[in-house]
Amino acid sequence: MKASQFLISTLKEAPADAEIASHQLMTRAGMIKKLGAGIYNYMPMGLRVIRKVEAIVREEMNRAGAIEVTMPVVQPAELWQETGRFDKMGAELLRIQDRHARDFVIQPTSEEVVTDIARQEFKSYKQLPKNLYQIQTKFRDERRPRFGLMRGREFIMKDAYSFDKDRDAAQISYQTMRAAYKRIFDRFGLQYRAVRADSGAIGGDLSEEFQVIAATGEDAIVYCPNSDYAANIEKAESLAPTQPRAAAVQAMTKTATPGKSTCADVAQLLNLPLANTVKSLVLATDETNDKGDILGSQVWLLLLRGDHDMNEIKVGKVEGLANFRFATVSEIEEHFGCQPGYLGPIGLQKPVKLVVDRDVAVMADWVCGANEADYHLTGVNWGRDLPEPAVVADLRNVVAGDLSPDGQGELAIERGIEIGHVFYLGTKYSKAMKATFLAENGKPSEFEMGCYGIGVTRLPAAAVEQNHDERGIIWPDAIAPFTVVICPIGMDRSEAVKTAAEKLHADLLAAGVDVILDDRGERPGAMLADWELIGVPHRVVLGDRGLQEGMVEYQQRRETAATKVPVDEVFSFLTSRLA
């Protein structure tokens, strides 16, 4: 490829709405151009990256025995109505009508369509297992699209769906896909972690996210540096404290805390560690009839240590709290006789259901609200000032320094960007859509399913977040738009430079190297700045002065200085570096 035949449109400044590095740099490098909110043109330079991502994904999916299909972007609403998702899915599902007023959706994912294929095509257990995948455009009508390709509305995704005869077989399919994903992400050349994820309402432990490590990541990843344990913050378990509760040494005292409504303010006022305070979180659950009318409500009080944060996923797994909401101010006042900020478990106006975090259950001489404005209770103790807690559960997010659940050391936390997810679905969709096959016993049985996604257009943005510097992008070799760029200085003025550059270009092309020759005649400074911004990982610079000495300059994008290489050795030097 020659640059004069390609489309290179770099910018000196990023658009004002570009908030993170990947959005700024991919726009400046001419890889994407905004068409509308969360909708982008993939320009030739960016499309080359996307096509390389797709090629790796496709190779490894095929290697794992998956079968490629393509399912329509526009899908009939009838299938989505079978599973109830047409009504249950929120505004992110874009619904449209055709000229005959028939309902359709713009697919954000394809569980319904692929299940429809399976119930038509797979009639017997003898045809299983099967795994169908596609690399296809998706659309989710994000409320606030931002961060370029990181949270766009239209995007490309690889989604795969496995069909098995029973749970044991489905777990084998799951592990096959998990192994394929590890091969895929290893080939991308990115630092990533496979982390345990919450399975939501479906339950079970077969759910993992693949996270690219980046300081700007939206997810907190919990891991043990001494082992393979890794989980997202929602899934990571806080181990029960091993130390016994200390003996009470203080009397419970009502203490004035004027204007101090947070645990941090109270701890500062009383000159106590924040870990000595207890925060009160008030939730509610509603009893409803078949029409959705609320028949009654139950108020709950959760107690967490003042320096800990509630984990909503864990709370939702406490018996009775699956569909919790935060209590209203009127509900709080009715049960506590006080507005939020000074709440506690002692002296309630009406009874509530109490759930206590594991760490709070072993605390002694703790501080909590007195259910009176501007007052807290100090020296509170279980068994003396209030009954021992009946319900104790893991309610909090883990923090760095907590013990790892596998016993291999302390936990650490870093940020990550989710770019892949493997998930065991069970019979959620096959049951709803009556998708069955004839089992070995001759009776109809519902497919056991799994789904497996990779964000094809999100992945390049995640790669840039992990790999950039003040000069621009630093692509890993496997997904760079070009692997090598040849930068001739004064090619339009020197026949020697032109001949040497074109020969190297031809030799590399013949060897199958993805190379581009910059023959645009740009000034050296502007030319080199363009390629540093674009992030091509290997660069060769040729000029008259160097050629007179029999040398060219090679520089890897991460290196701070160039290396002189003899002209007659540059081809073998490059191919050895690329091997």
C-alpha positions, 0 to 999 in steps of 0.5 A, a space after each residue: 500500500 502507498 500512502 498517496 493511494 490511501 486516505 490519511 486524514 489526521 487532525 492536530 486537535 481532538 473534537 471538544 466532545 472527546 473526553 477519553 484518550 481513545 476517542 481523542 486519538 482515534 478521531 485525530 488519527 482519522 480512524 473514526 468520524 462522528 455522524 451522529 450521537 453514538 454513531 460513527 463512520 469507520 474510516 479506512 485506517 480504523 476499518 483496517 484495525 476492525 477487520 484484523 480484530 474480526 479475522 482473529 475472532 473468526 479464526 479462533 471461533 472456527 477453530 473451536 468448532 463454531 459455525 458462522 451465520 448472519 442474522 438480520 439487523 432488523 428483526 420481527 417483534 413477534 420473536 421478542 414478544 415470545 420471550 417478553 423482552 419486547 416489553 420488558 427491555 427498556 428504551 435501549 431497544 429501538 422499536 420501529 414499524 414498517 409501512 404495514 404498521 408491523 412491529 420490528 426491532 433493531 437488534 442489540 443481540 440475537 438470542 431470540 432469532 438464533 433460538 428460532 433457528 435452533 428449534 427449526 433445524 436441530 430436531 434430535 440430540 444427535 445433531 448436538 452440540 452446535 454453536 452458531 456465531 455471527 459478526 454483525 452490526 448491533 444497535 442500543 439506544 444508549 441514553 447518553 452515548 459517549 467516549 467514542 466507540 467505547 459507548 456508542 449506539 451502533 457497534 459491531 459485535 461477535 455473538 455466539 450461542 451454544 446448544 446442548 442436550 443437557 447441563 453437563 454438555 453445556 458446561 463443556 461448550 462453555 469451557 470450550 468457548 472460554 478457552 477460545 476467548 483466552 486464545 483470542 485475547 492472547 493474540 490481540 497482545 493486550 493485558 487482560 484478565 478473565 474475571 468472574 461475573 455475576 449471572 444475574 437472575 439466571 443464577 449459577 457460577 458460569 459467567 466470566 468477563 474479559 477485561 482489558 486493564 486500563 486506568 480509564 476502565 469503567 469496571 473495578 476488577 478484584 484480583 489476587 496477585 499471588 493466584 489466578 483469582 479475579 472477579 468483578 466488584 459485584 461478584 467478589 466475595 468479602 470473607 467473613 472476619 476470622 477474629 472474634 468480637 471484642 468485649 464491650 468496654 464503653 457505655 452506650 451514650 447519646 452524643 451531640 453531632 450537630 450538622 454531621 450527617 455522614 459517617 465521615 463527618 461523625 468520625 472526624 468530629 469524634 476523632 475516631 477511625 471511620 471503621 468504628 462507625 456504622 451506616 444505616 441504609 433503608 430499603 423497601 420491598 413491595 407486594 404486588 398483585 397480578 396487575 402490578 398494583 402495590 398491596 403493601 410494603 416491607 421496610 428493611 434496615 441494612 447495617 454496613 461499616 462506615 468505610 464500606 460500600 453496599 453491593 447491590 448485587 449481593 443485597 439482591 441475593 438476600 432472601 426477600 430482597 430480590 426486588 428491593 428499592 430504596 425507601 422513600 423519605 416518608 417511609 423512613 420518617 414513619 419507621 425511624 421518626 427521623 430524616 436520613 442522616 441520623 438513622 440507626 437500629 435503636 429506638 425505632 418508631 415501627 419495626 423493620 427487617 434488619 440485615 447486618 453485614 458480616 463485618 458489622 456483626 463482629 464490631 464492638 463499641 460502634 457508632 450509629 445514628 440515634 434516630 434524632 437529628 444532630 445526635 448519634 449513639 456511641 459505644 453501641 454493642 450487640 447483645 447488650 444494647 440491641 439483640 444479636 443480629 438474626 440475619 448476617 450476610 455479605 453486603 459490601 464491596 470488597 476493598 484492597 487488602 481484604 483476604 482473597 477467597 482462595 486463601 492465597 493472599 490479599 486482594 488488589 483492585 484495578 480498573 478494566 474495560 469489558 470487551 468480552 463475556 461468556 455466559 451460561 444461559 440454561 433454558 431461559 430462551 428455549 423454555 420461553 420459545 418452546 424450542 425442543 429436540 428429541 432426547 435420547 429417551 425419545 421425549 422432547 427436551 429444551 436446549 441448554 444454551 450459552 451465549 458468548 460476546 466480543 465487542 469488535 468495535 469496542 476492542 480497538 478503543 480499549 486497546 488505545 486506552 491501554 496503549 498510548 502516549 503523548 504522541 499518539 496510539 501504540 498499536 499491538 502488532 496483531 491489530 495495527 492498521 499497518 505493521 510497518 511504515 516506510 518513511 522516505 525523506 525527500 523521496 520526490 527529490 532523490 532517486 536513490 531514496 525512491 529506489 531504496 524505499 520502493 525496493 524495501 516496500 516490494 520485498 516486505 509485500 512479497 513476504 506478506 508483511 502489512 506495510 505502507 510506503 509514505 510517498 506523499 512528499 510530506 515534510 519529515 516532521 509532519 510525516 513522522 508525527 502522523 505515523 506516531 499519532 496513527 500508531 504503526 508499531 514499526 517504522 523505517 526512515 530512509 534519507 540521502 545522508 543515511 543511504 550514503 553511509 549505507 544505513 537506514 533508521 529503524 524505530 519501534 513505536 515504544 522506543 525512544 530512539 532509533 536504531 541504525 541498520 545497514 541497508 542490505 540487512 534491513 529486510 532480514 532485521 525487520 522480518 526477525 523483529 516481526 516473527 
